[in-house]
């Protein structure tokens, strides 16, 4: 699943509820080492160090290797990967959209500066990350970005849906370019998850409820964070060594269903499965 003892960079940490943290924990449970990134010190203080982040003890927080990187500043991305040493993979769990202008009730906006910034953070930054990560992946490796169903149009998601579509196109372009470097570029299209970022999307609760009702395998926007993390870990590791340029849906099957499930099709809601591995206590500091 994960190359044991190798280092992975997980970009986009906010707090203990973020998908980036779930992915990092899963990498460690499989025997990898993790370097997390946060945009800047201010963001770390607001979200990660905050008293609201109560699901982690101070000892757990101190054990993490956290570095700062604003992905819209190429020099910061370059300096980050110049400091990591050899790595085996990168997770791009980063997106941004001004909820007042890009995720509002309407679609059209005159704030093209917001559109441009959102595109840069949510899509184009992936290319910058791969450009500077590839030289410190001497044995090749995996890059995984986080996406959301781009085959359908959802209320309020608006410009973020556009940028996720662009990001998936970029995944394919980067996969073709970096095949010669033995670097695989993929994305996981996750079902809706309750995170700090998701809380800024108007109508997210309704979207999550709708998703649960049409998923053939059921979907829990809290518990299934682990299922998404497992999918990312698979694509990062050597078991996915011939997979590149693809979007892996980890969404309970909801994105393939047309209309609502019939009553006869709805499964019971079982207790959520735990990962098949036994976690070993490890320290995430590399």
Buried (B, 14 or more C-beta within 10 A) or exposed (E): BBBEEBBBBBBBBBBBBBBBBBBBBBBBBBBBBBBBBBBEEEBBEBBBBEEEBEEBEEEEBEBBBBBBBBBBBEEBBBBBBEEBEEBBBBBBBBBBBBBEBBBBEEBEBEBEEBBEBBBBBBBBBBBBBBBBBBEBBEEBBBBBBBBBBBEEEBEBBBBBBBBBBBBBEBBBEBBEBBBEBBBBBBBBBBBBBBBBBBEBBBBBBEBBEBBBBBBBEBBBBEBBBBBBBBBBBBBBBEEBEEBBBBBBBBBBBBBEBEEEBEEEEBEEEEEEEEBEEEEEEBEBEB
